[in-house]
Amino acid sequence: MNRFPRKYRPFATLALVLAVTVLPVSVALADKDDHVEARELLRRGEILPLPEILDMAQRHVAGDIIEVELEREDSGWEYKVKVLTSTGRLKKVTLNARNGALIKIKDD
């Protein structure tokens, strides 16, 4: 857990669990093997590690990260990061999972 910056530590465990287990049913069977698939994607370089994604999301929208999803879309894997801003607004930052490129930011 020491690899996470201090400001992310309260959310690191929750975000990690969400990132490796929240896969759409259409992509993978909704069973206990979802985390295995996520680890394999990371090993093959198809997705970036979670600490990098959290940092990239924070660069676009500052606040508390409250949820992270990893989803397969037509264009490829995407991380969807929900951020609660200091003003109480909920934003969803969508990033390309392979390179971290910003896809969109929307109010959630």
C-alpha positions in Angstrom: 0.0 0.0 0.0 3.0 2.3 0.4 3.1 2.8 -3.4 0.0 5.0 -3.2 0.5 8.7 -2.5 -0.8 9.6 0.9 -3.9 11.4 -0.4 -5.1 8.3 -2.2 -4.5 5.8 0.6 -8.0 6.0 2.1 -9.5 5.1 -1.3 -6.8 2.8 -2.6 -8.3 -0.5 -1.4 -11.8 0.4 -2.5 -10.6 1.7 -5.9 -8.4 -1.4 -6.4 -11.3 -3.8 -5.6 -13.6 -1.9 -7.9 -11.1 -1.6 -10.7 -10.4 -5.3 -10.8 -13.9 -6.6 -10.2 -16.2 -4.3 -12.0 -16.3 -5.6 -15.6 -19.4 -5.6 -17.8 -21.2 -8.9 -18.0 -21.0 -8.7 -21.8 -17.2 -8.7 -21.6 -16.5 -11.3 -19.0 -18.6 -13.7 -17.0 -19.8 -12.1 -13.8 -17.8 -14.5 -11.5 -14.8 -14.5 -9.3 -12.4 -14.6 -12.3 -12.8 -10.9 -13.2 -9.8 -9.9 -11.1 -7.7 -12.5 -13.0 -8.6 -10.9 -16.3 -7.8 -7.5 -15.0 -4.4 -8.7 -13.8 -3.7 -10.3 -17.1 -4.6 -7.1 -19.0 -2.2 -5.2 -16.7 0.6 -7.8 -17.3 0.2 -7.6 -21.1 0.3 -3.8 -21.0 -3.3 -3.4 -22.2 -4.2 -1.2 -19.2 -2.2 1.1 -16.9 -1.8 0.4 -13.2 -4.3 2.0 -10.9 -2.0 4.5 -9.2 -1.2 6.0 -12.6 -4.9 6.3 -13.5 -5.8 7.9 -10.1 -3.0 10.5 -10.6 -4.2 11.2 -14.2 -7.8 11.5 -13.1 -6.8 14.0 -10.3 -5.0 16.1 -12.8 -8.2 16.6 -14.7 -10.6 16.9 -11.7 -9.4 17.5 -8.2 -11.3 15.9 -5.3 -11.9 12.6 -3.6 -12.0 9.5 -5.7 -15.0 7.5 -4.7 -15.3 4.8 -7.4 -13.3 3.3 -10.2 -14.6 1.0 -13.0 -12.8 -0.8 -15.7 -15.0 -1.4 -18.7 -14.6 -2.8 -22.2 -16.0 -0.4 -24.8 -16.0 -0.7 -28.6 -12.9 1.5 -28.7 -11.1 -0.5 -26.1 -10.7 -0.6 -22.3 -11.6 2.5 -20.3 -11.3 3.5 -16.7 -14.3 5.5 -15.4 -13.3 7.4 -12.3 -15.9 9.1 -10.1 -14.5 12.2 -8.3 -16.3 14.1 -5.6 -15.1 17.7 -5.9 -14.6 20.1 -3.0 -17.8 21.9 -4.0 -19.7 18.6 -3.6 -20.2 18.0 -7.3 -19.8 14.5 -8.6 -17.7 14.2 -11.8 -17.0 11.1 -13.9 -13.6 11.1 -15.6 -13.3 8.6 -18.5 -9.7 7.7 -19.4 -8.3 5.4 -22.1 -7.0 2.4 -20.0 -4.0 1.8 -22.2 -2.5 5.2 -22.3 -4.5 7.4 -19.9 -5.7 9.8 -22.5 -8.8 11.8 -21.4 -11.9 10.6 -23.2 -14.4 12.8 -21.4 -15.5 14.5 -18.2 -19.1 14.7 -17.3 -21.3 15.6 -14.3 -22.6 12.4 -12.8 
